[in-house]
């Protein structure tokens, strides 16, 4: 089984920055896409960003494009999400996810990811 553990969440004021990290263990995931999703109370889990196994292919939600950057270090089995210029609407539990299938495109759907972390809370105050 694949285990994913997120870290780096916390409380930050509007305009601040946070860097989330996801550490993978168990099965090697170097050839699979990794992603970040977020879920606010009462809301559906929404796509934030994803990166393919090479690392050059990335996809971002329109709401975070230009502010967030996803990256991965295959040697360390980690994927990070650098979040800058944070806004109150970014407040959510952020989940790391791993795709169990090799694809020719960068997945964005919740149902396209097979492994999930427990989430880390990000709170952005006004």
N, CA, C and O atoms as CSV, one atom per row, in Angstrom:
chain,resi,resn,atom,element,x,y,z
A,1,UNK,N,N,0.828,-1.191,0.000
A,1,UNK,CA,C,0.000,0.000,0.000
A,1,UNK,C,C,0.870,1.251,0.000
A,1,UNK,O,O,2.016,1.240,0.447
A,2,UNK,N,N,0.290,2.321,-0.512
A,2,UNK,CA,C,0.956,3.612,-0.556
A,2,UNK,C,C,0.427,4.468,0.582
A,2,UNK,O,O,-0.782,4.556,0.798
A,3,UNK,N,N,1.331,5.090,1.295
A,3,UNK,CA,C,0.962,5.987,2.374
A,3,UNK,C,C,1.456,7.394,2.056
A,3,UNK,O,O,2.607,7.586,1.664
A,4,UNK,N,N,0.579,8.368,2.229
A,4,UNK,CA,C,0.902,9.762,1.975
A,4,UNK,C,C,0.669,10.562,3.245
A,4,UNK,O,O,-0.366,10.418,3.896
A,5,UNK,N,N,1.622,11.396,3.592
A,5,UNK,CA,C,1.527,12.209,4.792
A,5,UNK,C,C,1.826,13.654,4.444
A,5,UNK,O,O,2.915,13.977,3.968
A,6,UNK,N,N,0.843,14.531,4.687
A,6,UNK,CA,C,1.009,15.954,4.424
A,6,UNK,C,C,1.549,16.666,5.661
A,6,UNK,O,O,1.354,16.226,6.794
A,7,UNK,N,N,2.226,17.767,5.411
A,7,UNK,CA,C,2.700,18.619,6.489
A,7,UNK,C,C,2.840,20.038,5.967
A,7,UNK,O,O,2.838,20.263,4.757
A,8,UNK,N,N,2.961,20.988,6.874
A,8,UNK,CA,C,3.199,22.369,6.495
A,8,UNK,C,C,2.006,23.289,6.614
A,8,UNK,O,O,2.139,24.495,6.407
A,9,UNK,N,N,0.847,22.754,6.942
A,9,UNK,CA,C,-0.321,23.593,7.101
A,9,UNK,C,C,-0.217,24.461,8.341
A,9,UNK,O,O,0.631,24.243,9.207
A,10,UNK,N,N,-1.095,25.446,8.407
A,10,UNK,CA,C,-1.082,26.335,9.550
A,10,UNK,C,C,-1.950,27.545,9.332
A,10,UNK,O,O,-2.772,27.590,8.416
A,11,UNK,N,N,-1.756,28.522,10.187
A,11,UNK,CA,C,-2.508,29.774,10.144
A,11,UNK,C,C,-1.626,30.874,9.583
A,11,UNK,O,O,-0.491,31.057,10.022
A,12,UNK,N,N,-2.148,31.598,8.618
A,12,UNK,CA,C,-1.400,32.681,7.996
A,12,UNK,C,C,-2.363,33.803,7.639
A,12,UNK,O,O,-3.539,33.557,7.370
A,13,UNK,N,N,-1.871,35.014,7.636
A,13,UNK,CA,C,-2.697,36.152,7.260
A,13,UNK,C,C,-2.748,36.319,5.751
A,13,UNK,O,O,-1.897,35.807,5.024
A,14,UNK,N,N,-3.746,37.035,5.302
A,14,UNK,CA,C,-3.893,37.318,3.881
A,14,UNK,C,C,-2.607,37.899,3.311
A,14,UNK,O,O,-2.022,38.822,3.879
A,15,UNK,N,N,-2.176,37.347,2.185
A,15,UNK,CA,C,-0.949,37.788,1.548
A,15,UNK,C,C,0.270,36.995,1.941
A,15,UNK,O,O,1.334,37.157,1.343
A,16,UNK,N,N,0.138,36.145,2.930
A,16,UNK,CA,C,1.248,35.346,3.400
A,16,UNK,C,C,1.489,34.118,2.549
A,16,UNK,O,O,0.820,33.898,1.539
A,17,UNK,N,N,2.458,33.320,2.974
A,17,UNK,CA,C,2.854,32.133,2.221
A,17,UNK,C,C,2.963,30.921,3.123
A,17,UNK,O,O,3.253,31.035,4.314
A,18,UNK,N,N,2.729,29.772,2.544
A,18,UNK,CA,C,2.931,28.493,3.194
A,18,UNK,C,C,3.469,27.513,2.169
A,18,UNK,O,O,3.198,27.635,0.974
A,19,UNK,N,N,4.226,26.552,2.640
A,19,UNK,CA,C,4.710,25.491,1.777
A,19,UNK,C,C,4.267,24.160,2.352
A,19,UNK,O,O,4.669,23.776,3.450
A,20,UNK,N,N,3.438,23.466,1.601
A,20,UNK,CA,C,2.968,22.156,2.000
A,20,UNK,C,C,3.863,21.081,1.404
A,20,UNK,O,O,4.347,21.208,0.279
A,21,UNK,N,N,4.072,20.037,2.165
A,21,UNK,CA,C,4.874,18.925,1.692
A,21,UNK,C,C,4.098,17.630,1.860
A,21,UNK,O,O,3.296,17.483,2.782
A,22,UNK,N,N,4.346,16.709,0.970
A,22,UNK,CA,C,3.724,15.394,1.019
A,22,UNK,C,C,4.809,14.352,0.868
A,22,UNK,O,O,5.538,14.339,-0.125
A,23,UNK,N,N,4.914,13.484,1.847
A,23,UNK,CA,C,5.896,12.415,1.817
A,23,UNK,C,C,5.201,11.092,1.527
A,23,UNK,O,O,4.218,10.736,2.176
A,24,UNK,N,N,5.720,10.378,0.553
A,24,UNK,CA,C,5.155,9.097,0.165
A,24,UNK,C,C,6.033,7.959,0.653
A,24,UNK,O,O,7.260,8.059,0.648
A,25,UNK,N,N,5.400,6.889,1.070
A,25,UNK,CA,C,6.121,5.705,1.497
A,25,UNK,C,C,5.394,4.466,0.994
A,25,UNK,O,O,4.237,4.530,0.580
A,26,UNK,N,N,6.089,3.351,1.038
A,26,UNK,CA,C,5.525,2.114,0.533
A,26,UNK,C,C,5.891,1.913,-0.922
A,26,UNK,O,O,7.069,1.817,-1.265
A,27,UNK,N,N,4.905,1.850,-1.758
A,27,UNK,CA,C,5.119,1.656,-3.185
A,27,UNK,C,C,5.807,2.860,-3.806
A,27,UNK,O,O,5.494,4.002,-3.470
A,28,UNK,N,N,6.727,2.610,-4.699
A,28,UNK,CA,C,7.407,3.674,-5.422
A,28,UNK,C,C,6.454,4.313,-6.417
A,28,UNK,O,O,5.790,3.623,-7.189
A,29,UNK,N,N,6.393,5.651,-6.391
A,29,UNK,CA,C,5.441,6.385,-7.216
A,29,UNK,C,C,6.112,7.318,-8.210
A,29,UNK,O,O,5.480,8.250,-8.707
A,30,UNK,N,N,7.343,7.086,-8.495
A,30,UNK,CA,C,8.094,8.005,-9.345
A,30,UNK,C,C,7.520,8.146,-10.742
A,30,UNK,O,O,7.716,9.180,-11.380
A,31,UNK,N,N,6.823,7.146,-11.233
A,31,UNK,CA,C,6.297,7.161,-12.600
A,31,UNK,C,C,4.850,7.618,-12.665
A,31,UNK,O,O,4.248,7.579,-13.739
A,32,UNK,N,N,4.277,8.047,-11.560
A,32,UNK,CA,C,2.875,8.414,-11.519
A,32,UNK,C,C,2.683,9.878,-11.185
A,32,UNK,O,O,3.529,10.505,-10.547
A,33,UNK,N,N,1.555,10.411,-11.628
A,33,UNK,CA,C,1.218,11.789,-11.333
A,33,UNK,C,C,0.862,11.960,-9.854
A,33,UNK,O,O,0.355,11.044,-9.207
A,34,UNK,N,N,1.141,13.148,-9.346
A,34,UNK,CA,C,0.793,13.512,-7.983
A,34,UNK,C,C,-0.018,14.801,-8.027
A,34,UNK,O,O,0.142,15.616,-8.935
A,35,UNK,N,N,-0.876,14.972,-7.051
A,35,UNK,CA,C,-1.712,16.158,-7.051
A,35,UNK,C,C,-2.043,16.657,-5.671
A,35,UNK,O,O,-1.816,15.986,-4.664
A,36,UNK,N,N,-2.591,17.861,-5.653
A,36,UNK,CA,C,-3.112,18.473,-4.439
A,36,UNK,C,C,-4.559,18.857,-4.656
A,36,UNK,O,O,-4.919,19.414,-5.693
A,37,UNK,N,N,-5.380,18.556,-3.674
A,37,UNK,CA,C,-6.780,18.943,-3.654
A,37,UNK,C,C,-7.060,19.662,-2.350
A,37,UNK,O,O,-6.280,19.572,-1.401
A,38,UNK,N,N,-8.166,20.372,-2.304
A,38,UNK,CA,C,-8.558,21.020,-1.064
A,38,UNK,C,C,-10.059,20.915,-0.867
A,38,UNK,O,O,-10.822,20.789,-1.825
A,39,UNK,N,N,-10.464,20.969,0.384
A,39,UNK,CA,C,-11.873,20.864,0.714
A,39,UNK,C,C,-12.195,21.766,1.897
A,39,UNK,O,O,-11.642,21.614,2.986
A,40,UNK,N,N,-13.091,22.696,1.661
A,40,UNK,CA,C,-13.579,23.582,2.709
A,40,UNK,C,C,-14.841,22.978,3.317
A,40,UNK,O,O,-15.505,22.169,2.670
A,41,UNK,N,N,-15.184,23.356,4.549
A,41,UNK,CA,C,-16.393,22.822,5.183
A,41,UNK,C,C,-17.632,23.026,4.328
A,41,UNK,O,O,-17.900,24.135,3.865
A,42,UNK,N,N,-18.385,21.956,4.121
A,42,UNK,CA,C,-19.599,22.024,3.342
A,42,UNK,C,C,-19.395,22.099,1.840
A,42,UNK,O,O,-20.360,22.235,1.087
A,43,UNK,N,N,-18.152,22.012,1.399
A,43,UNK,CA,C,-17.853,22.105,-0.021
A,43,UNK,C,C,-17.304,20.782,-0.547
A,43,UNK,O,O,-16.823,19.943,0.215
A,44,UNK,N,N,-17.387,20.618,-1.852
A,44,UNK,CA,C,-16.805,19.442,-2.484
A,44,UNK,C,C,-15.288,19.556,-2.517
A,44,UNK,O,O,-14.726,20.651,-2.496
A,45,UNK,N,N,-14.652,18.417,-2.568
A,45,UNK,CA,C,-13.213,18.416,-2.725
A,45,UNK,C,C,-12.872,18.910,-4.134
A,45,UNK,O,O,-13.392,18.388,-5.120
A,46,UNK,N,N,-12.008,19.904,-4.224
A,46,UNK,CA,C,-11.700,20.512,-5.508
A,46,UNK,C,C,-10.223,20.387,-5.857
A,46,UNK,O,O,-9.352,20.360,-4.988
A,47,UNK,N,N,-9.983,20.313,-7.127
A,47,UNK,CA,C,-8.638,20.203,-7.652
A,47,UNK,C,C,-7.866,21.496,-7.456
A,47,UNK,O,O,-8.410,22.584,-7.641
A,48,UNK,N,N,-6.606,21.376,-7.085
A,48,UNK,CA,C,-5.743,22.533,-6.912
A,48,UNK,C,C,-4.607,22.516,-7.934
A,48,UNK,O,O,-4.432,23.473,-8.688
A,49,UNK,N,N,-3.844,21.437,-7.958
A,49,UNK,CA,C,-2.706,21.343,-8.860
A,49,UNK,C,C,-2.271,19.894,-8.988
A,49,UNK,O,O,-2.528,19.080,-8.101
A,50,UNK,N,N,-1.616,19.577,-10.086
A,50,UNK,CA,C,-1.084,18.239,-10.291
A,50,UNK,C,C,0.178,18.315,-11.129
A,50,UNK,O,O,0.410,19.289,-11.845
A,51,UNK,N,N,0.986,17.277,-11.030
A,51,UNK,CA,C,2.258,17.216,-11.739
A,51,UNK,C,C,2.491,15.790,-12.202
A,51,UNK,O,O,2.204,14.840,-11.473
A,52,UNK,N,N,3.010,15.639,-13.410
A,52,UNK,CA,C,3.259,14.298,-13.923
A,52,UNK,C,C,4.583,13.754,-13.413
A,52,UNK,O,O,5.285,14.426,-12.658
A,53,UNK,N,N,4.923,12.546,-13.822
A,53,UNK,CA,C,6.094,11.879,-13.253
A,53,UNK,C,C,7.402,12.536,-13.655
A,53,UNK,O,O,8.382,12.471,-12.913
A,54,UNK,N,N,7.431,13.170,-14.824
A,54,UNK,CA,C,8.645,13.857,-15.261
A,54,UNK,C,C,8.868,15.133,-14.457
A,54,UNK,O,O,10.001,15.505,-14.153
A,55,UNK,N,N,7.765,15.794,-14.121
A,55,UNK,CA,C,7.846,17.025,-13.358
A,55,UNK,C,C,7.689,18.269,-14.197
A,55,UNK,O,O,7.459,19.353,-13.662
A,56,UNK,N,N,7.812,18.131,-15.515
A,56,UNK,CA,C,7.687,19.283,-16.394
A,56,UNK,C,C,6.240,19.598,-16.729
A,56,UNK,O,O,5.918,20.736,-17.071
A,57,UNK,N,N,5.368,18.611,-16.635
A,57,UNK,CA,C,3.968,18.804,-16.932
A,57,UNK,C,C,3.176,19.115,-15.680
A,57,UNK,O,O,3.086,18.287,-14.772
A,58,UNK,N,N,2.602,20.306,-15.629
A,58,UNK,CA,C,1.826,20.725,-14.470
A,58,UNK,C,C,0.501,21.313,-14.911
A,58,UNK,O,O,0.385,21.868,-16.003
A,59,UNK,N,N,-0.493,21.187,-14.054
A,59,UNK,CA,C,-1.808,21.756,-14.291
A,59,UNK,C,C,-2.269,22.419,-12.997
A,59,UNK,O,O,-2.092,21.869,-11.910
A,60,UNK,N,N,-2.861,23.605,-13.124
A,60,UNK,CA,C,-3.338,24.344,-11.973
A,60,UNK,C,C,-4.786,24.746,-12.151
A,60,UNK,O,O,-5.234,25.015,-13.266
A,61,UNK,N,N,-5.513,24.786,-11.056
A,61,UNK,CA,C,-6.840,25.367,-11.079
A,61,UNK,C,C,-6.719,26.861,-11.345
A,61,UNK,O,O,-5.753,27.499,-10.929
A,62,UNK,N,N,-7.704,27.409,-12.040
A,62,UNK,CA,C,-7.661,28.830,-12.366
A,62,UNK,C,C,-7.564,29.705,-11.118
A,62,UNK,O,O,-6.951,30.772,-11.148
A,63,UNK,N,N,-8.161,29.256,-10.041
A,63,UNK,CA,C,-8.199,30.045,-8.823
A,63,UNK,C,C,-6.836,30.203,-8.146
A,63,UNK,O,O,-6.648,31.109,-7.335
A,64,UNK,N,N,-5.889,29.327,-8.475
A,64,UNK,CA,C,-4.579,29.382,-7.835
A,64,UNK,C,C,-3.451,29.649,-8.807
A,64,UNK,O,O,-2.309,29.836,-8.386
A,65,UNK,N,N,-3.739,29.671,-10.083
A,65,UNK,CA,C,-2.718,29.871,-11.097
A,65,UNK,C,C,-1.995,31.196,-10.881
A,65,UNK,O,O,-2.624,32.237,-10.694
A,66,UNK,N,N,-0.684,31.142,-10.908
A,66,UNK,CA,C,0.122,32.326,-10.683
A,66,UNK,C,C,0.485,32.552,-9.236
A,66,UNK,O,O,1.377,33.347,-8.939
A,67,UNK,N,N,-0.195,31.863,-8.322
A,67,UNK,CA,C,0.079,32.012,-6.897
A,67,UNK,C,C,0.673,30.750,-6.283
A,67,UNK,O,O,1.511,30.829,-5.385
A,68,UNK,N,N,0.246,29.596,-6.763
A,68,UNK,CA,C,0.710,28.316,-6.234
A,68,UNK,C,C,1.658,27.649,-7.224
A,68,UNK,O,O,1.530,27.826,-8.435
A,69,UNK,N,N,2.595,26.895,-6.706
A,69,UNK,CA,C,3.517,26.135,-7.530
A,69,UNK,C,C,3.666,24.730,-6.975
A,69,UNK,O,O,3.987,24.547,-5.800
A,70,UNK,N,N,3.434,23.743,-7.819
A,70,UNK,CA,C,3.611,22.357,-7.419
A,70,UNK,C,C,4.956,21.857,-7.934
A,70,UNK,O,O,5.375,22.206,-9.038
A,71,UNK,N,N,5.616,21.055,-7.146
A,71,UNK,CA,C,6.897,20.491,-7.540
A,71,UNK,C,C,7.054,19.119,-6.903
A,71,UNK,O,O,6.355,18.781,-5.948
A,72,UNK,N,N,7.968,18.342,-7.437
A,72,UNK,CA,C,8.210,17.018,-6.872
A,72,UNK,C,C,9.689,16.701,-6.889
A,72,UNK,O,O,10.446,17.197,-7.724
A,73,UNK,N,N,10.074,15.873,-5.959
A,73,UNK,CA,C,11.439,15.390,-5.869
A,73,UNK,C,C,11.341,13.874,-5.832
A,73,UNK,O,O,11.086,13.281,-4.784
A,74,UNK,N,N,11.544,13.264,-6.970
A,74,UNK,CA,C,11.385,11.819,-7.063
A,74,UNK,C,C,12.409,11.058,-6.222
A,74,UNK,O,O,12.124,9.968,-5.726
A,75,UNK,N,N,13.583,11.629,-6.065
A,75,UNK,CA,C,14.607,10.981,-5.264
A,75,UNK,C,C,14.189,10.891,-3.803
A,75,UNK,O,O,14.541,9.936,-3.109
A,76,UNK,N,N,13.444,11.879,-3.341
A,76,UNK,CA,C,12.989,11.917,-1.953
A,76,UNK,C,C,11.550,11.437,-1.792
A,76,UNK,O,O,11.048,11.337,-0.673
A,77,UNK,N,N,10.893,11.142,-2.900
A,77,UNK,CA,C,9.496,10.711,-2.876
A,77,UNK,C,C,8.600,11.740,-2.196
A,77,UNK,O,O,7.778,11.404,-1.343
A,78,UNK,N,N,8.772,12.982,-2.586
A,78,UNK,CA,C,7.971,14.052,-2.015
A,78,UNK,C,C,7.381,14.923,-3.113
A,78,UNK,O,O,7.922,15.014,-4.214
A,79,UNK,N,N,6.277,15.551,-2.796
A,79,UNK,CA,C,5.666,16.545,-3.663
A,79,UNK,C,C,5.279,17.726,-2.788
A,79,UNK,O,O,4.713,17.552,-1.709
A,80,UNK,N,N,5.585,18.920,-3.258
A,80,UNK,CA,C,5.354,20.126,-2.484
A,80,UNK,C,C,4.366,21.045,-3.188
A,80,UNK,O,O,4.163,20.965,-4.399
A,81,UNK,N,N,3.767,21.907,-2.407
A,81,UNK,CA,C,2.896,22.942,-2.939
A,81,UNK,C,C,3.280,24.253,-2.272
A,81,UNK,O,O,2.995,24.468,-1.094
A,82,UNK,N,N,3.922,25.119,-3.029
A,82,UNK,CA,C,4.264,26.447,-2.538
A,82,UNK,C,C,3.085,27.366,-2.779
A,82,UNK,O,O,2.649,27.539,-3.917
A,83,UNK,N,N,2.571,27.952,-1.720
A,83,UNK,CA,C,1.397,28.804,-1.799
A,83,UNK,C,C,1.781,30.224,-1.403
A,83,UNK,O,O,2.179,30.478,-0.266
A,84,UNK,N,N,1.657,31.134,-2.342
A,84,UNK,CA,C,1.967,32.533,-2.112
A,84,UNK,C,C,0.711,33.382,-2.277
A,84,UNK,O,O,-0.284,32.938,-2.849
A,85,UNK,N,N,0.775,34.594,-1.773
A,85,UNK,CA,C,-0.337,35.540,-1.882
A,85,UNK,C,C,-1.651,34.908,-1.455
A,85,UNK,O,O,-2.657,35.001,-2.158
A,86,UNK,N,N,-1.630,34.272,-0.310
A,86,UNK,CA,C,-2.797,33.534,0.158
A,86,UNK,C,C,-3.974,34.450,0.457
A,86,UNK,O,O,-3.812,35.578,0.921
A,87,UNK,N,N,-5.157,33.932,0.178
A,87,UNK,CA,C,-6.405,34.645,0.373
A,87,UNK,C,C,-7.297,33.858,1.321
A,87,UNK,O,O,-7.123,32.648,1.464
A,88,UNK,N,N,-8.248,34.519,1.970
A,88,UNK,CA,C,-9.166,33.794,2.859
A,88,UNK,C,C,-9.881,32.640,2.167
A,88,UNK,O,O,-10.158,31.623,2.802
A,89,UNK,N,N,-10.181,32.777,0.893
A,89,UNK,CA,C,-10.858,31.716,0.168
A,89,UNK,C,C,-9.985,30.495,-0.076
A,89,UNK,O,O,-10.473,29.472,-0.557
A,90,UNK,N,N,-8.702,30.591,0.249
A,90,UNK,CA,C,-7.819,29.437,0.177
A,90,UNK,C,C,-7.935,28.548,1.412
A,90,UNK,O,O,-7.369,27.455,1.446
A,91,UNK,N,N,-8.657,29.006,2.414
A,91,UNK,CA,C,-8.827,28.240,3.641
A,91,UNK,C,C,-9.520,26.914,3.350
A,91,UNK,O,O,-10.613,26.885,2.786
A,92,UNK,N,N,-8.883,25.829,3.736
A,92,UNK,CA,C,-9.414,24.498,3.476
A,92,UNK,C,C,-8.465,23.465,4.061
A,92,UNK,O,O,-7.359,23.790,4.495
A,93,UNK,N,N,-8.910,22.227,4.067
A,93,UNK,CA,C,-8.020,21.114,4.327
A,93,UNK,C,C,-7.414,20.711,2.994
A,93,UNK,O,O,-8.133,20.460,2.027
A,94,UNK,N,N,-6.108,20.652,2.946
A,94,UNK,CA,C,-5.402,20.319,1.718
A,94,UNK,C,C,-4.944,18.871,1.752
A,94,UNK,O,O,-4.338,18.417,2.723
A,95,UNK,N,N,-5.244,18.158,0.678
A,95,UNK,CA,C,-4.938,16.748,0.578
A,95,UNK,C,C,-3.935,16.473,-0.530
A,95,UNK,O,O,-4.041,17.014,-1.630
A,96,UNK,N,N,-2.991,15.650,-0.234
A,96,UNK,CA,C,-2.068,15.130,-1.224
A,96,UNK,C,C,-2.660,13.859,-1.815
A,96,UNK,O,O,-3.279,13.071,-1.100
A,97,UNK,N,N,-2.476,13.656,-3.104
A,97,UNK,CA,C,-3.013,12.481,-3.763
A,97,UNK,C,C,-2.026,11.930,-4.778
A,97,UNK,O,O,-1.226,12.665,-5.356
A,98,UNK,N,N,-2.098,10.629,-4.980
A,98,UNK,CA,C,-1.240,9.957,-5.944
A,98,UNK,C,C,-2.082,9.132,-6.899
A,98,UNK,O,O,-3.026,8.457,-6.489
A,99,UNK,N,N,-1.735,9.191,-8.162
A,99,UNK,CA,C,-2.405,8.422,-9.194
A,99,UNK,C,C,-1.757,7.047,-9.281
A,99,UNK,O,O,-0.539,6.939,-9.420
A,100,UNK,N,N,-2.558,6.011,-9.201
A,100,UNK,CA,C,-2.044,4.658,-9.287
A,100,UNK,C,C,-1.865,4.145,-10.699
A,100,UNK,O,O,-1.418,3.015,-10.892
A,101,UNK,N,N,-2.202,4.947,-11.685
A,101,UNK,CA,C,-2.094,4.559,-13.083
A,101,UNK,C,C,-1.152,5.496,-13.819
A,101,UNK,O,O,-1.071,6.684,-13.509
A,102,UNK,N,N,-0.449,4.952,-14.789
A,102,UNK,CA,C,0.390,5.786,-15.628
A,102,UNK,C,C,-0.468,6.336,-16.759
A,102,UNK,O,O,-1.216,5.596,-17.399
A,103,UNK,N,N,-0.356,7.640,-17.000
A,103,UNK,CA,C,-1.188,8.306,-17.989
A,103,UNK,C,C,-0.349,9.176,-18.912
A,103,UNK,O,O,0.785,9.544,-18.607
A,104,UNK,N,N,-0.951,9.489,-20.050
A,104,UNK,CA,C,-0.307,10.372,-21.011
A,104,UNK,C,C,-0.687,11.828,-20.784
A,104,UNK,O,O,-0.235,12.710,-21.514
A,105,UNK,N,N,-1.504,12.082,-19.787
A,105,UNK,CA,C,-1.915,13.429,-19.453
A,105,UNK,C,C,-1.863,13.611,-17.941
A,105,UNK,O,O,-1.718,12.642,-17.196
A,106,UNK,N,N,-1.981,14.839,-17.503
A,106,UNK,CA,C,-1.973,15.137,-16.078
A,106,UNK,C,C,-3.405,15.079,-15.572
A,106,UNK,O,O,-4.235,15.881,-16.001
A,107,UNK,N,N,-3.716,14.161,-14.681
A,107,UNK,CA,C,-5.095,14.026,-14.198
A,107,UNK,C,C,-5.501,15.180,-13.290
A,107,UNK,O,O,-4.666,15.786,-12.619
A,108,UNK,N,N,-6.804,15.474,-13.281
A,108,UNK,CA,C,-7.346,16.551,-12.461
A,108,UNK,C,C,-8.567,16.126,-11.647
A,108,UNK,O,O,-8.996,16.857,-10.754
A,109,UNK,N,N,-9.117,14.979,-11.937
A,109,UNK,CA,C,-10.329,14.541,-11.266
A,109,UNK,C,C,-10.056,13.762,-9.994
A,109,UNK,O,O,-9.068,13.034,-9.893
A,110,UNK,N,N,-10.945,13.924,-9.026
A,110,UNK,CA,C,-10.828,13.202,-7.767
A,110,UNK,C,C,-10.791,11.698,-8.012
A,110,UNK,O,O,-10.034,10.982,-7.357
A,111,UNK,N,N,-11.596,11.220,-8.942
A,111,UNK,CA,C,-11.678,9.797,-9.208
A,111,UNK,C,C,-10.507,9.263,-10.018
A,111,UNK,O,O,-10.453,8.066,-10.296
A,112,UNK,N,N,-9.581,10.113,-10.399
A,112,UNK,CA,C,-8.393,9.686,-11.129
A,112,UNK,C,C,-7.200,9.460,-10.212
A,112,UNK,O,O,-6.130,9.051,-10.665
A,113,UNK,N,N,-7.382,9.723,-8.939
A,113,UNK,CA,C,-6.329,9.508,-7.959
A,113,UNK,C,C,-6.727,8.390,-7.008
A,113,UNK,O,O,-7.871,8.322,-6.559
A,114,UNK,N,N,-5.792,7.533,-6.711
A,114,UNK,CA,C,-6.081,6.320,-5.966
A,114,UNK,C,C,-5.635,6.345,-4.510
A,114,UNK,O,O,-6.164,5.594,-3.690
A,115,UNK,N,N,-4.684,7.184,-4.184
A,115,UNK,CA,C,-4.144,7.234,-2.840
A,115,UNK,C,C,-4.222,8.648,-2.294
A,115,UNK,O,O,-3.943,9.618,-2.999
A,116,UNK,N,N,-4.603,8.752,-1.031
A,116,UNK,CA,C,-4.832,10.050,-0.417
A,116,UNK,C,C,-4.208,10.140,0.969
A,116,UNK,O,O,-4.181,9.166,1.721
A,117,UNK,N,N,-3.710,11.321,1.286
A,117,UNK,CA,C,-3.250,11.578,2.629
A,117,UNK,C,C,-4.407,11.969,3.524
A,117,UNK,O,O,-5.551,12.037,3.074
A,118,UNK,N,N,-4.116,12.226,4.784
A,118,UNK,CA,C,-5.145,12.578,5.750
A,118,UNK,C,C,-5.497,14.055,5.732
A,118,UNK,O,O,-6.503,14.457,6.316
A,119,UNK,N,N,-4.695,14.859,5.079
A,119,UNK,CA,C,-4.978,16.272,4.954
A,119,UNK,C,C,-4.268,17.121,5.988
A,119,UNK,O,O,-3.933,16.653,7.076
A,120,UNK,N,N,-4.046,18.370,5.635
A,120,UNK,CA,C,-3.461,19.342,6.541
A,120,UNK,C,C,-4.245,20.642,6.425
A,120,UNK,O,O,-4.557,21.089,5.321
A,121,UNK,N,N,-4.560,21.241,7.553
A,121,UNK,CA,C,-5.410,22.427,7.579
A,121,UNK,C,C,-4.622,23.672,7.222
A,121,UNK,O,O,-3.540,23.917,7.756
A,122,UNK,N,N,-5.176,24.452,6.314
A,122,UNK,CA,C,-4.641,25.762,5.964
A,122,UNK,C,C,-5.720,26.789,6.260
A,122,UNK,O,O,-6.826,26.708,5.727
A,123,UNK,N,N,-5.402,27.742,7.098
A,123,UNK,CA,C,-6.344,28.791,7.454
A,123,UNK,C,C,-5.728,30.143,7.143
A,123,UNK,O,O,-4.641,30.468,7.621
A,124,UNK,N,N,-6.428,30.923,6.346
A,124,UNK,CA,C,-5.961,32.251,5.964
A,124,UNK,C,C,-6.919,33.270,6.560
A,124,UNK,O,O,-8.099,33.299,6.211
A,125,UNK,N,N,-6.420,34.090,7.443
A,125,UNK,CA,C,-7.241,35.078,8.126
A,125,UNK,C,C,-7.241,36.395,7.373
A,125,UNK,O,O,-6.287,36.726,6.668
A,126,UNK,N,N,-8.326,37.143,7.532
A,126,UNK,CA,C,-8.464,38.438,6.871
A,126,UNK,C,C,-7.649,39.502,7.573
A,126,UNK,O,O,-7.648,40.658,7.150
